[in-house]
Amino acid sequence: MTTGLELKSLITADGILRLSLEPSELPDPAADEVIVRIEAAPLNPTDHYQMTGPADLSTLRQDGNSDSPVLLATVPQAAMPFVARRVGQPRPIGTEGAGTVVAAGREADHLMGQRVALRPGGMFAQYRLAKAADCVPLPEGASSADGAAIFVNPLTVLGFVETMKTEGHTGLVHAAAASNLGQMLLKVCLADNIPLVNIVRKPSQVELLRGLGATHVVNSADPDFEADLVRAIAETGATMGFDPTGGGRLAGQMLAAMEAALTPPDAEHMVYGTDVPKRVYIYGGLEGGPTVLDRRFGFAWDIGGWLLFNFMKRTDAATRASLQQRVLDELTTTFASSYTRVVSLRQVLDPDIFRAFQARATGEKFLVDPTLD
Amino acid sequence: MTTGLELKSLITADGILRLSLEPSELPDPAADEVIVRIEAAPLNPTDHYQMTGPADLSTLRQDGNSDSPVLLATVPQAAMPFVARRVGQPRPIGTEGAGTVVAAGREADHLMGQRVALRPGGMFAQYRLAKAADCVPLPEGASSADGAAIFVNPLTVLGFVETMKTEGHTGLVHAAAASNLGQMLLKVCLADNIPLVNIVRKPSQVELLRGLGATHVVNSADPDFEADLVRAIAETGATMGFDPTGGGRLAGQMLAAMEAALTPPDAEHMVYGTDVPKRVYIYGGLEGGPTVLDRRFGFAWDIGGWLLFNFMKRTDAATRASLQQRVLDELTTTFASSYTRVVSLRQVLDPDIFRAFQARATGEKFLVDPTLD
């Protein structure tokens, strides 16, 4: 029997969110199972969202003690019906991570002592029971930190490129491009000769991406942003965009800039616009509020949601495997994640650190290391 | 030499829109050409838009005289760059229509005296030169009014159904469903057993569509509209919508209702929504202003532009021919257009009639008959 701490998120019937560390006892692994000592797990926005649910984080307060920290927050009454099924049920948190196999069933013997990456959920824990088939052995010399995030961001980036090819586009526009994911996309596009327009919000981010080799970086805070975007898109021929901001006018601005770039300057006024397909995918919701489309882009346009899980579901097994293999092959180069902060499980529940994550700036990235507890 | 009047739209270099009737002289038809005496041409919103361009219609004023009427309006200075190429060039107007062949080249002899439908543009005229190959002979007994609108609305409606099938959906939602086009879609869906949710804006329109056999009609002016829409969509399984309004929240409400209908009432809160593809096409801009999406529909959604011309371009010739044949086969039943007003070319330029069209209500439809001039 292996015992360890596990981060749990609970919503009570009286509308309180409770985040705590709970001791968990893991059974001996079945024949096809292993127990992994978690050594590294990224704290992604999606993990934060699953941790907090619809709780009002302005009501965040500390409980428990430094050894057994607890965070509480109030869930607005109006949001309770949407979480009815999880009320009273403590939930494990943590999408992906890596660690060392410390126990193995008899069919999983070969994994014993091996460093592996996995994503069974509940990675914010000291130990995790998993199917051997769900563990991806890391290459020789790779640390758990190197392998902690081989799924979500790398496969998302490769999924963007696959989607581009499948739908017949030849260049991309990416917003919030200075993010960890954005830098990864830049590296992939440079390696694969895919023209990429990077949209950022600060001069320092322009510098950062240029330093990484980016040719086209436009700053949405510049007064000439829309004209700059048209020029960059015209130079790249990009007709597909990916936007993690979601709310506001950015997705529509991408489409309008694509249409403007496709319209010859001496073109007759075209009532219905060009017939060249233009497409933007929204893959996050960094900006709250509605998506606003001014529809200055004719009729040959599409905008939609993009989710890694849905992409994987409609992709054949061979393609999925080749994407995952590429991530392993380029683990410490193209797909290297740089973390700005490594925290223990207890520190995740430190209100200052919790709020720092919540207010995270582009490029900041937290890694949870449960061996520090 | 055949001579006749033709409606022309001219934007002058000093920013004046001028609509007038001009005499035109038609040459004798070449071997593969015919001259058609136009007897019926629908006045579609698209024709109105091409007539007026970006002119400010609050400045509409009369000129000329009752025999040779002229309408003038001011084009805002800011809009002039967009129409640079049409400045100084009088444009013919009128997308589609029907009439009788009154002259034919030697290879088009068989069409002489035949009633035909055609869409070479410039149908707001007494006579029109056309390629014989572009003329569709009307069935025995069909009048020119019957055949005046066999292209735009019928092919749009059949294009919706084709698009639905191609993209793997099995039911439709349609907004502004009491329109001429909406009634046509209802008839096609009833004939083909396609579940259809009709969205209208008035109780009288609910009655109208129920009278035509509609099962699901919801009124967007009702306080329970959103709940009614979810219920109707749940009953039909519709996951594709067509929206001619464009501006405002309606397209997003369709997607949200589809997602709600797909989500079991006892479902756990799903962070990323269902993975069932939901799609809305915007095919017009009856409502000005931006499209606003509240994104309460997960990540498996798409919204885009739909244009008959683009649909036809990506559809194979056999399918196009079979759609056109169906329109002819059901010309006076499924695809019958009812016109609320028949006007002469001169009457199109009567300010009162012009404004009445501009302010047109759902279900109103104008037919131009140049033989009245």
Interface residues (C-beta under 8 A of the other chain):
Chain A: T46 Y49 Q50 G53 F82 V83 A84 R85 R86 G246 G247 G252 D266 A267 E268 H269 V271 Y272 G273 D275 I282 Y283 G285 P290 T291 V292 L293 D294 R295 F297 G298 F299 A300 W301 D302 I303 G304 G305 W306 L307 F309 N310 K313
Chain B: T46 Y49 Q50 G53 F82 V83 A84 R85 R86 G246 G247 G252 D266 A267 E268 H269 V271 Y272 D275 I282 Y283 G285 P290 T291 V292 L293 D294 R295 F297 G298 F299 A300 W301 D302 I303 G304 G305 W306 L307 F309 N310 K313
